[in-house]
Amino acid sequence: MISPLMPNYNRIDIVFDHGEGAWLMTADGQRFLDFGAGIATSSLGHGHPGLTRAIAEQAARVIHVSNLYRIPQAERLAARLVEASFADSVFFCNSGAEANEALVKAFRKTMAGEGKPERYRVICATGAFHGRTLAMISATGNPKYLAGFGPAVAGFDHVPFNSLAAARAAITEETAGFLVEPIQGEGGIIPAEENYLAGLRSIADEHGLLLGFDEVQCGMGRTGKLFAHEWAHVIPDAVSTAKGVAGGFPLGALLTSERVAKHLVPGSHGTTYGGSPLACAAGNAVLDVLLEPGFLENIVKKGERLRMGLETVVKSEPEVFYSVRGQGLMQGLVCAVPNTQVQNACLSEGLLTVVANDNVLRMVPPLIVGDADIDTALTWLAAAARRCRPSSLSVAAK
């Protein structure tokens, strides 16, 4: 008999009762160090006093009014994001997939508004992940996600990630722009190579195209900048973000230049829930922390501490790991054994991690993680790796 809760997830049989900082606890007292952060979403960890206070106080006043009326919390959050980024304007929605849908629609609308309605196609990268809607699995292009859902939505072309030559060659008279992740998350924590993002900007400018970055996972401070593309000193036309933007409360955002935003006139796009008073109160509470002097710089330092420790584990466990890659508090271990095996071994030690494609184990802790937590995670990861050595497993089997 089928479960009342639809069985489209392989859920781990653990129930968390409460959390504090980078830790999650079950009702019977088990403690787990959370280096998955709800898939890079719980940016301020668990039970953060500023975030929980903002949500509780706003919930007691008004939760939802719809975008038929002004929402001061959304206006404030948009203004702060604009001030802290490249953007001129912000659209709020509920998820990363919706933010990417809005980005693609905005690209098409911009080209139509500029007198080029034939330019509707978007060039994306292989290995990407842009969400689970029908259009966004088409933008992703992974056959695994498309299987069983009929024809892909038209309008997306795919080229190898980090190849400027392939990106240039894919341009046609129907191309509107590019959509890539500065660091591919679900694809296996694969950063853009040096000059790749700047190269895409140059190509887009040369052909009058638009440049969009999917920062659903790598944005909102995870790399030590508010947005990961800032490391490349590139100004995009649009950026989608979600996950950590409200610390775990559902919120997505599309940040754009005026060139794009001016074409999204009333009636062109919308959302019932997006940018609600409650969601934006949470978003403002997250920004209160991210924009504190020195906070983002401290993420860089913590990322370096984590990276150095991971490289040490990789060197000591060559049977289990090939390499480590990533930036800031978005790191991935390329595994020599099945990544799910390592994930399960970490779980046995009390460490929560997330797997990704390319047989990668993700380490994406809350941004408030402490040095002691990082050291504990590295100790437990090393212990988990010893469990996963092929030589150790063969001996155990005997």
N, C-alpha and C positions, 0 to 999 in steps of 0.2 A: 504494500500500500504506500502511495506517495506521501511524503511529508507535507504538512500544511505550509511549511516554509519551503519555497521552491528550491529544489536540489541542484542549483546551478553553481554552487561553491563546494569545494572540498575543505570543509572547516576542520580546524584542529580542535580536538575535544578538550578545550579549556574554557572556563568562564571566569572573566575578570570581574571582581566586585568593586574595586576602587584603585586609585593610583595616586602617586605622589612624585613629582619631578619626573625622572627618567625611569621610574619603577611602576610596575603593575602588580596587584595582589589579588589572589583568589579569596573566596569567603573562608576557606579553611586555613588561610595563612601562608600559602605558598607565594614566594616573591620572585618576580621575573624582571630582569633588566631589559628595557625596551629599546632595542636598536633597530626596530622597524618603524616605530612612531606612526602606526596606522597607515603604512605605506607613505612615509615622508610627509605626514599630514599634521600630527600633533606637535606643532612647531614649538609650543611653550610647555610641552610635556603634559603631565596630568595633575589636576588640582591646582593649577596656577592661580594664585589669589586674585590678581588683576583681571584675568580673563573670566574666571567664574563669577566674580563680583559684577563685572560689566553685563554678563549674560543674565544673571539673576535680577539685577536692578532694572534692566530693560524689559525683561519678561514680565515684571510686575507692573510695568507702565503700559506698553503696547507692543505686541509681537508682530502684527501684520496689518498693513493698511492698503497694499497694492500700489502700483505706480501711477494710479489715477491722481495721486496727491504728492505733494512735496515730502521728501524724507530727509530731515536734517542730518541724520546719522550717515546716510549715503552721500549727501553733499559734502560733508566733512571728510569722509574717507576718500572720496574721489579727489578732492582738493589736495589732500596730503600725498596721495599717490602721484598726482601730477607734479607736485613740488619736488618730490624725491626721485623722479624718473624723467625719461625722455618725453613722456606723453603730454598731450594737450587735453585729452578727454578720456573718460572711463565709462564703460557699460558693465553693470553688475548682473550676474546670473547665479546659477546654483552649483556648477560643477566645471571641471576641466573640459569635458566633452562639449558642453554648451558654450564655453568660452571659445573653443576652436570652431564650432559651428558658426558662431557670431563672426569670428575672424574671416572665415571663408565667404560668408554672405557679404561682409563689409568690403572685402576685396572685389567681389563681383559688382557690388553696388557702386563702388568707387569708379571702376572702369566704365560702367554704363553711364555714370554721371559725367565722366570726362569724354564722353562721345565715342567709347570703344566697347560697346556691349558684346562684341564677339570675343573679347578677352575675358574668359571666365575660368580657364583651367589653372590649377595650382600645382606647382612642381614640389613634390615631397621626397623625402629620403627613405631608402630601404633601411629596415631595422628600427623605424620610428614606431611610436605609439601615440595616437592622438585622441583616443576615446572609444567608447562602445556603441555610439549611435550608428545608424546605418551609413550615414555619410562619413563618419569619422573612422569606421573600420575600412572604408574604401580609401580614405586618405592615408591610413596606416599601410594598407596594401598587403598585410600578412595573410597568406592563404589560410592559416589556422583560424584566424578570427572571421574570415569571410565564409568559411565552409558552412553550407546548409542555409545560407541566407539569400540565395538567388543572385541575380546580377549585381555587380558592384555599382554604386552610384557613379555616374559619369563626371568627369571634370578633374581627375587627378592623374598626374604622371609621376613616375618614380625613377629616381636615379641613385647611384651609390652615394652614401654619406661620405662627406669629406672630399668629394671629387668636384672641383670647380669646372673642369673640362666637361664632365658629364652634365653638370647643371646648365652650362652655356649651350651645349649641343641639344638639350631638350626643349629649348625655347622655340615656340612657334607663333604664328600670328594670333593664336587663341590664348596665349599665356597671360595670366593676370599677375602672377608673382610666385614667391617661394614661401614655403612653410617648413621650418626645420627646428629641431631641439638643439640648443647650445650644448647640452649633454643628454644623450639618449638614455633615458631611465629604464623603462621596461626592456629596451633593447639590449641592456647589459652594462649600463654605466659607461658609455663610450663618449668621451669629450670630443668636441669639434677640434680639429687640428689648428695650429697657429695659422692665422691669415684666412681661414676658411670663411668665417662669418664676414670679415671685411671684404673678402673676394666676392661673396654673394651680394653685398651692398653695392659694390662697383658694377657688377653685372646688371643688377636691377636698375641702377641709375642710367647705365648705358642704354638700356632698352625701354626705359620709362615704366618699369614694373614695380611691384610692391614687395617688401620684405617683411615677413612675419616670423616671430620666434615663439615656439611652444615652450613656455616656462612653467607649465603646470606642476612639474616635479622639481625642477632645478631652481625655480625662482623663490622669492620671498625669503632671502637671506641664507639659503642653504649652502651656498658656496663662499659666503663671506662678503658678497655684494648683495644689494637688494635684488638685483636680477643678474643672472650669470653672464648675459651678453655684455655687461659693462666691462668685464675683464678684457674683452676684445676691442673696446673703445669704438663700438659700432652703434649707430643710431638707426633702429628699425622703424618701420611704419606702424607696426602693431605687435603686441605681445599678449598672449593668453596666459593666465595664471589661475590657480585654484589651490587645492590641497592645503598648504600651510597658511594661506592668506587669512584665515579666521581661526586657526589653531585647532581645527577639528569640527567646527560648526560649518555646515554646508554653505559655501560661497565660492563663486568663480568671478573672474573679471577679465574684460578685454580692454587693454590700454592702447590708445591709438594717437597718431598725429592728427592735426587738424585736417590734413588732406583727406584722410579717411573718415573722420568723425562727422564732417559736415554733410556727408551723403546719407547718414543714418537719420533721416528726418522722421517726424512723428508718423507712426503707422508702418514704418519700414521693418522694424524688428521689435520684439518685446518679450516679456516674461512676467508671469504672475507673481512668483515668489522672489525673484532676484532683487537684491539690494534692499531687503526688508529692514526695518528698524533693528530687529534682533540680530540678524546676520552682520549688519554693518557695525553694530555696537561691538560685536566680537572682533571684527576686522580692525576697528580702531584700537581696541585693547592690545591686539597683536602688534600693531604699528607702534604703540606706545613703547613697547619693549625693543622692537627691532631698531627703532630710530634713536634709542638712548645712545649718548656719546660712548664710543668704544665697543658697543655690542657686536657689530658686524666684524670689527677688527679682531675681536676675541674669538669669533667663529673661525677665522683664518688660523689662529694659533691652536685652537682645539682640533681643527682639521689636520694640521701638521702633526700634532701629537698622535692622533688616530692613524694617520698615514704611515708614520715612522714605525708604529707598533705593528701595523698590518704587514708592512714589508719585512719586519723581523720574523713574524709568524710564517710568511711565505717562504723565506729562506730556510727556516728550520723544518718546514713540512713540505718538501718538494713532491712527495707522493700524493699530496692532497690539493695543493694550490700551484698554479702556474705563475700568477702575477696579480697585482692590485692596480686599479685605475680609478680615477675620479677626481673630485676637487672638494675642498672644504669638508662638510659633514655629509657628503654624498660619495661614498666609496664602494667599490665593488671588487670582490675577490673572484678571479677566474679559476674555477675549480678543475682539478684533474680527476675527480670522482664526481658522481652525480651531486648537483648542488642541493637537492632535496635531502640527500643523506647527511650532508654537513649541517643543513638547517635543523634536522631532527636531532643530531648530536648536540648542537648548540642548545636546543630546547631542553635536552636532558640536563645540561649544565645550568639552566636557568636564564639563558640568553635568547631573546627574541630577535630574529632576523627575517629578511624577505628575499625570496629568490627572484631572479630575472632571467631573460633569455640569454643565449650564448653561454649557458651553464655557469651563471654568475650568482654569487651570494651578495646581497646588498646589505650595507651597514649605513643606515640613515637615522641616527638617533635624534631625539628632540634637540632643538638648538640651544636649550638651556642646560645640556648635559655637562656634568662636572668632570674635572681631570680624574678624580678617583673612580667615577663611573666608567670612564674610558679605559683606565688601567684594569678595572675588574672585567670589563668586556673582553679585553685582549687576553687576559689570563684564562677566561672561560673558553674563548675561541681556540686558544692553543690546546686546551684539554679536549675540546671537541674534535680538533684535527687529529689528535693522537688516536682517538676512537676510530677515525675514518681511514687510517693508513691501510692500504691494501695488504701490506705484510702483516699488520696486526690482526686484520680480519681473517686472513688465512690461518693464522696460528689459533685464533679463537675457534674457528670452525673445526679444527682438529681436536 
